[in-house]
Amino acid sequence: MKALVTGAAGFLGSHLCDELLERGYKVVGIDNFFRGKKENLPVHPNFKFYEVDLVNDDAGDIIFDEKPDVLFHYAAINGTEYFYDIPTKVFNDNIEITKNILNGIKDSSIKKVIYTSTSEVYGDNPPLPTPESHMIQLNVFSDRDSYASSKAIGEFYVKYYCQEYGINYLILRPFNTYGPRMDNTKYGQVVPEFFRKLDDEQFTIIGDGTPTRSFCHVDDHKRLAVMLSEEVSDNVVNIGNDEEITILDLAKKVHKVGGKEFNPSFLPPRDYDTKRRQPDISKIKELFEDYKFISIDEGLKKL
């Protein structure tokens, strides 16, 4: 079995490549290194890489030459600060990337598309735990939704293009994945940023720390993504750990792991920031009854 992975040099994409290779897949990776890093790429005889900018180019020639069986579409501009700093680029590029890769697979060897969307499509006040059946909610007044809107539109593109092409698809909605290789700058996510801030003169938290998230270790994400790709078709599945924690408690745990005294200061909150986030993972539990997630305490120690 051969897999094509877009965003292969990024955080999630690179870990996914590792998992696929461990399971015996041949893997073809694509990335433009906007956020991905060359050092994230696997060194493996069954891995081949192409540097391609999917915003401006399709990958049709690569796809037809390499003849992959399945596409894992992970390429996107992520990182919360980008949603506020360059919302037009986030919105436009993520949509164009998805359109171009879908155009590239027409009449190809690909039999299934796995698309990573986001839990951000559920909006800032969804029911908890949030099921996949909950409607997509977008706010035109929030630059934060430059990302969620691009991913939501991507879901529709994937569904309709795949239906037109007569191939299967699976839409994954990840919830706050963390682990090694994450960007720990202000353009990354909260877990690596908190570890970086341990060395700051003053540790800061955006907002009052009461919002909650449900953090999923990347080892769980990569395993479940491949397992789901082999079991589920033409559906939407939340992918995450339903263990909910406040941002304040997360900061305390990071300080404990780092052996630092906890004395934070609080910054103004971001506009329209989601108050709570917890996935309904009934589909995962039904499919994989004995699956054991990495706890947040264990995951932070591993990181």
N, C-alpha and C positions, 0 to 999 in steps of 0.2 A: 504494500500500500504506500502511495506517495502523497504527501501533503504539501500544499503551498501555504506559507504563512506570511501575511503582510504585517508590517511593524515588527519584523523578526529581531531587530536590535534593541527594541524597547523593553521596558520592565516586564510586562505580561507576556509579550510575544517571545522574548528570549527564553523565559522559563517554559513556555509551551513547547518551543522547539526542543528543549532538553527532554521533556516528558515524552514527546512523540518519538524521538530517537531511542530513548530507553525502552519504548514499547515495540521497537523494530520497524518503525516507519522510515522511509526515505523522506527527507525534508528539503524543500526549496524555500529560501527566505528572501524577502524583499523589504527594503527600508531606504529612506532618503537621509537618515541621520539628523533630522530636525531635532528630535529628542533622544533617539536611540544612540547607542555607543558601540563601536566596533568590538570593544573588549567583552561585550555581552554575548557576542555571537558564538555558537558552539564550534569547537574544533573536533570534527568527526568525519569519518570517510563517507557517511551517508548524508552529509549536509552540503548544500551548494547555495551560494548567496549571490544576489544581484542588487546593485545599488540603483534604485529606480525612484523617481519622484512621481508618485501616482496622481499628484495634483495636475500635472501637465501631460503625463504620458499614460497610456494604457500598457498593460503587460501581456498583450496578446501573443507576441512572438515568443516570449519566455514560456507562457502557458502551453502553447502548441508544441514547442520544442521539448519541454520537460514532461508533458503529459501527466500532470498530477490528477489524483482521484478525488481529492477533497480540498476545499479552500477554507482556511481559518483567517477571517478578515479582522485583524486587530489594529491596523494602521489608523491613527487619528491624532490630532492635537489634543492632549489632555493636560491637566494641571490647573487647579482652580484659579490661580492668579492670572493665567492666560485668558480665562473667560472674561475677566474684567479689563485687562490691558489691551487685548487685540481681539475683541469679539467678532469683528467682521471676518478676519482671517480664520478664526476657529470655525465659525459657521460655514463659510464658503469652502474652505479646504477640506473639511471633513465630508461634506456632501460630494464634492468633486472627486475625492479619493474613492468613495463608494461607487459613484457612477462609472468612473473609469475602469475600476477592477471588474465590475459587473459586465460592462461592455466587452472587456477582454476575455471573458469566459464563454461567450456565445459560441455554440457549436464546438466546444472543446471537450476534453476528456473528463472534466470535473462533473461529479455526480451529486455533490452535496456542498452547500455553503454554510459555514458557521460564522455568524456575525456577532461581534461583541457590541452591544448597546450599552446602557448604563441605568442604574437605579435612579439617576437624576430625572428620568422621564416621568417619575411618579409625582413630581411637584414637591412643594414645601410643607404640606400637611396631609399626607396620605393616611389611610387607616393602617393600624399596626396589629400584627405583622402584615406587611403589604403583599397581597397575592398578585400574580401576573395578570389576573383579570381586571385589576384596577385600571381605570382609564389613564391615558397619557395626559398630563397637565403641564402646560407651558405658559410662561408669563412674559409678554412682549415688553414689559417695562423693566425687566431684569436682564442685565448683560450676562449674568451667570447662566441664563438659559440659552446663550449662544451655543453652548456645548450640548445641552439636553435636546434642543430643537434639531441640531444637526444629526444627532444620533437617532432621534425619533423619525426624522425624514428618511434616514438610512434604513430603518426597519421596514418602512413601506417599499422603498426601492428593492430591498432584498426579497421581500415576499412576492412582489409583482414581477420582477425580472425572473426569479426562479420559477414561478408559475408559468411564465411565458416560455421559458427555455425547457420546461419539463424536467427540472431537477429538484432535489429535496433541499430544504433549508432548516436551520435551527438558529433562533435568536436568543442569545444569552444576555441577561441583565446583571452585571457584576455589582456587588455591594462592597465598597471600601476595602479593596485588596491591598495588602502590605507585605513587605519582605525585602530580601536583599536585592540590590540593583536599582532601587527606587531613587528618583531624583530627590536630593535632600536640600535643594535650594528653595526659595520662596515660590518657585513654580512647580514644586512637587506636592506631595500630600502630607497630611498632618503627622503621621507616625515618624517618618524619617526627619521631618522638620523639627519635631520635639527632641529627637536625639541630638540633632545639630545644635539646638538652642541650649542644651545642657552646658555648653562651654561659653555661652553669652554672659555678659555681666549681669543682665537682668532677663530672666525667663518670662516671656510674654505669651498670653493666650488671647486670641481674637474672640471677643464676646465674653460672656460671663461663665463659660464652661458648662452650662447646663444642657446644651444640645447633646443628643445621643447619636452614636453610630454603632454599626455592627461590623466588626473587622474580621476579614477572612484572610488567613495566611496564604501566600502565593502557592505554597506546596499543595494546599487543598484546591485552590483554583485550577491549577494546571491538571491535576489528576481528574477532577470532576469535569472539566471542559472536554477532555478526551473521552472519558466514560460516557458523558451525555451525547457527544457527537456520534458515538457508536450505537446508542440505544434510542435516541429520540429524533423524530423528523417532523417538519412542518408545524413547529410549536414554539412557544416562548417559555423560557425557564429562568427563574432567579438563580443566581449562583453566588453563594455567600454563606457565612456563618450567622446564625440567628442569635448569637450571644451579644446582647445590647449593653453598652457602657457609655457613661457621660464623658465628654471631652476632658472635664476636670479630673475624673478618676483615671482616665488614660494618662494624663500628664503626671499624676501621682505615681502610677505604675512605672512609667519611663524613668522618673527620678529614682525610684527604688532600685530598678535594674542597673541604673548608672551610678548608684551610690552617692547621689547628690541630695542636698537639703532642698526641700520644696518651699519656695517663697515666690510665687508668681505675681505678676502685675497683669491687669486686664486692659485690652484695647477695645475700641468701639467695634461692634459686630458688623459683619458684611450685610448689605441689603438683601432681603429675601433668602437668607440662609436657611436651609432645611432644619427644623427643630429636632425632629427625631427620624431615625432610619433603622428599620428592622425588616428583613425579608421573611416572607412566608416561603419556607423551603420544603413544603409538603411533597412536591414532585420528586425532589432529590431523596427524601426520606422513604418515599414509596418505592422508588427504583432501587436504592442502595441501603437497605434496612440496617446493615451492620457498619455503615461508614462512621468513622470517628473523626471529628474535626479537631484541629490543633487549637487549644484554648488561647485566649489573649495573653495570659501569663506565660505560657510555654512559648508562644510565638515571639513575644518581646525578648525573651531570654535568647532564643535562637538568633534574632536579629542583632 
